[in-house]
Amino acid sequence: MTRIVVLGGSFGGLTAALELRRLLGKEADVTVISDDDKFTFMPSLPWLIMGWRAPEDITLGVDGILRPKGISFIHEIVNSVDPEKSKVATANKEISYDYLVISTGPHLAFDEIPGMGPEKGHTDCTFTLGHAIKTGQTWKKLIENPGPVVIGSAQMVSCFGPSYELAFEMHTELKRRKMRHKAPIIYLTSEPYLGHMGVAGLGNSRRFFEDEFAASEIKAVVNQAIEEITPGEIRLKDGSRLPFKLAMIAPPFKGVPAVAPLGNPRGFIAVDKNYRHTKYRNIFAIGVAMAIAPPEPTPVPVGVPKTGFMTVKMAKTAAATIYSDIKGSIPPPESALEVVCLMDMGHTAALMKASPVLPPRQDSYTKKGMWAKWLKVSFEKYFLFKMKHGLSNLP
Ligand SMILES: Cc1cc2nc3c(=O)[nH]c(=O)nc-3n(C[C@H](O)[C@H](O)[C@H](O)COP(=O)(O)OP(=O)(O)OC[C@H]3O[C@@H](n4cnc5c(N)ncnc54)[C@H](O)[C@@H]3O)c2cc1C
């Protein structure tokens, strides 16, 4: 029987494991290894920070998803991969594989900027459930004792959407509480211009965000790298300083240490069009763990986003390719990745699309309306339903 090991229990890992089981049935022994026994629907973490969602609204137990489908789950940290011997090591065991699918997401490199981060530094973060819960506590304190807010992304970030969302959501909530004049908001970013998003913009996104930030009195500070963070102050590499009471700053992204040796200098893994490792033919990398070259050089380095939507598509292609290897059938054709992103704006929302991800494109726009807010809520409910019941065959 073919042994397939999947690293990571989130958008990519769960989808890949469920698809492999669905396609191969009892012909494969599928095991997921993840250091988190919960699946968190991360697009809703900004709502959790704002107090609009509780953790139990947006999390599912990984074992409860996998076990009924006959997929084994090991709740441990993977320490290393030996691609020559086809083995994965945790602190307690070595697990051999015939195929390995890596979907370990980003390593949040707080240590690259002195003073950054919720554990050892002075800033908050949105990128894990634990970080978002802590940011929610900082937000509550800000409501009691308002002051300057800085939200944004450091150099080498490749996920900008949540910071835009939080800037709009905090603006909306402060306004609703008649406190907006007591809490100036700055959107600080490594992007060369507003709406760049790591993909050189989506249609009219630059003008869209310039207009929306002007209307909301959110001040944009673009094209910036952060030097260090001290209690209550962000120091930029150009010498300027931004005071804050609440700073939610996305840290630089890297590949996670266990798989980084398989990747480029930042630890992201180069793959072919079917998400197969360019050297090790039985290893696949999907989602944030894989490498996409930026569309253009930027004065401050930024990464290309790999959204949940893209990650699910990659997982399906990788699973179908492994199936074709085992069955000796024709592998799935190349399927271009596109960005389809629903961005909450507090009082409204926007749909952003770029197809394909990198320019030149067939289709690219940013559109706003309450319909996008309803779509965003529906996406949350739909995706959690789909994952809870292991229905990876659904779109
Ligand atoms: C706040 C926020 C908002 C977002 N909003 C949207 C949105 O609106 N739309 C959208 O499409 N996308 C959105 N995204 C992006 C989306 O969440 C990611 O694209 C998706 O999570 C990537 O999935 P992944 O499987 O690659 O990695 P991740 O989701 O990061 O999962 C990585 C998994 O690997 C595990 N892991 C890591 N290291 C190890 C190790 N050493 N050993 C064992 N396990 C390990 C982790 O515990 C986790 O289970 C958002 C992301 C965030 C953070």
The ligand as a Tripos MOL2 file, in Angstrom:
@<TRIPOS>MOLECULE
LIG
   53    58     1     0     0
SMALL
NO_CHARGES

@<TRIPOS>ATOM
      1 C1         -5.8630   36.7330    9.2380 C.3       1 LIG1
      2 C2         -5.8990   36.0330    7.9220 C.ar      1 LIG1
      3 C3         -6.9060   36.3190    7.0060 C.ar      1 LIG1
      4 C4         -6.9640   35.6630    5.7850 C.ar      1 LIG1
      5 N1         -7.9970   35.9320    4.9140 N.ar      1 LIG1
      6 C5         -8.1130   35.1930    3.7770 C.ar      1 LIG1
      7 C6         -9.2350   35.3680    2.9170 C.ar      1 LIG1
      8 O1        -10.1130   36.2050    3.1720 O.2       1 LIG1
      9 N2         -9.3240   34.6010    1.8040 N.ar      1 LIG1
     10 C7         -8.3730   33.6600    1.4960 C.ar      1 LIG1
     11 O2         -8.5030   32.9660    0.4820 O.2       1 LIG1
     12 N3         -7.2840   33.4930    2.2840 N.ar      1 LIG1
     13 C8         -7.1400   34.2270    3.4180 C.ar      1 LIG1
     14 N4         -6.0520   34.0470    4.2360 N.ar      1 LIG1
     15 C9         -4.9810   33.1480    3.7930 C.3       1 LIG1
     16 C10        -5.2360   31.7000    4.1640 C.3       1 LIG1
     17 O3         -5.5650   31.5670    5.5200 O.3       1 LIG1
     18 C11        -3.9750   30.9330    3.8140 C.3       1 LIG1
     19 O4         -3.8060   30.9970    2.4130 O.3       1 LIG1
     20 C12        -4.0590   29.4810    4.2260 C.3       1 LIG1
     21 O5         -4.2030   29.3630    5.6180 O.3       1 LIG1
     22 C13        -2.7970   28.7580    3.7660 C.3       1 LIG1
     23 O6         -2.9400   27.4150    4.0910 O.3       1 LIG1
     24 P1         -1.6600   26.4850    4.3080 P.3       1 LIG1
     25 O7         -2.2070   25.1140    4.4560 O.co2     1 LIG1
     26 O8         -0.6610   26.7600    3.2580 O.co2     1 LIG1
     27 O9         -0.9690   27.0000    5.6610 O.3       1 LIG1
     28 P2         -1.5270   27.3150    7.1080 P.3       1 LIG1
     29 O10        -2.9680   27.6210    7.0890 O.co2     1 LIG1
     30 O11        -0.6100   28.3490    7.6770 O.co2     1 LIG1
     31 O12        -1.3460   25.9470    7.9060 O.3       1 LIG1
     32 C14        -0.1080   25.4240    8.2220 C.3       1 LIG1
     33 C15        -0.3320   24.1570    9.0290 C.3       1 LIG1
     34 O13         0.9220   23.5060    9.2500 O.3       1 LIG1
     35 C16         1.0770   23.2260   10.6350 C.3       1 LIG1
     36 N5          2.5400   23.2330   10.8960 N.ar      1 LIG1
     37 C17         3.4160   24.2430   10.6740 C.ar      1 LIG1
     38 N6          4.6670   23.8650   11.0020 N.ar      1 LIG1
     39 C18         4.5720   22.5850   11.4350 C.ar      1 LIG1
     40 C19         5.5250   21.6410   11.9330 C.ar      1 LIG1
     41 N7          6.8360   21.9070   12.0320 N.pl3     1 LIG1
     42 N8          5.0790   20.4200   12.3310 N.ar      1 LIG1
     43 C20         3.7510   20.1030   12.2410 C.ar      1 LIG1
     44 N9          2.8230   20.9590   11.7720 N.ar      1 LIG1
     45 C21         3.2360   22.1780   11.3800 C.ar      1 LIG1
     46 C22         0.2880   24.3240   11.3220 C.3       1 LIG1
     47 O14        -0.0620   23.9870   12.6460 O.3       1 LIG1
     48 C23        -0.9280   24.3990   10.4000 C.3       1 LIG1
     49 O15        -1.8400   23.3590   10.6850 O.3       1 LIG1
     50 C24        -5.9570   34.7180    5.4550 C.ar      1 LIG1
     51 C25        -4.9250   34.4440    6.3600 C.ar      1 LIG1
     52 C26        -4.8950   35.0840    7.5800 C.ar      1 LIG1
     53 C27        -3.7750   34.7560    8.5480 C.3       1 LIG1
@<TRIPOS>BOND
     1     1     2 1
     2     2     3 ar
     3     2    52 ar
     4     3     4 ar
     5     4     5 ar
     6     4    50 ar
     7     5     6 ar
     8     6     7 ar
     9     6    13 1
    10     7     8 2
    11     7     9 ar
    12     9    10 ar
    13    10    11 2
    14    10    12 ar
    15    12    13 ar
    16    13    14 ar
    17    14    15 1
    18    14    50 ar
    19    15    16 1
    20    16    17 1
    21    16    18 1
    22    18    19 1
    23    18    20 1
    24    20    21 1
    25    20    22 1
    26    22    23 1
    27    23    24 1
    28    24    25 2
    29    24    26 1
    30    24    27 1
    31    27    28 1
    32    28    29 2
    33    28    30 1
    34    28    31 1
    35    31    32 1
    36    32    33 1
    37    33    34 1
    38    33    48 1
    39    34    35 1
    40    35    36 1
    41    35    46 1
    42    36    37 ar
    43    36    45 ar
    44    37    38 ar
    45    38    39 ar
    46    39    40 ar
    47    39    45 ar
    48    40    41 1
    49    40    42 ar
    50    42    43 ar
    51    43    44 ar
    52    44    45 ar
    53    46    47 1
    54    46    48 1
    55    48    49 1
    56    50    51 ar
    57    51    52 ar
    58    52    53 1
@<TRIPOS>SUBSTRUCTURE
     1 LIG1         1 GROUP 0 **** ****
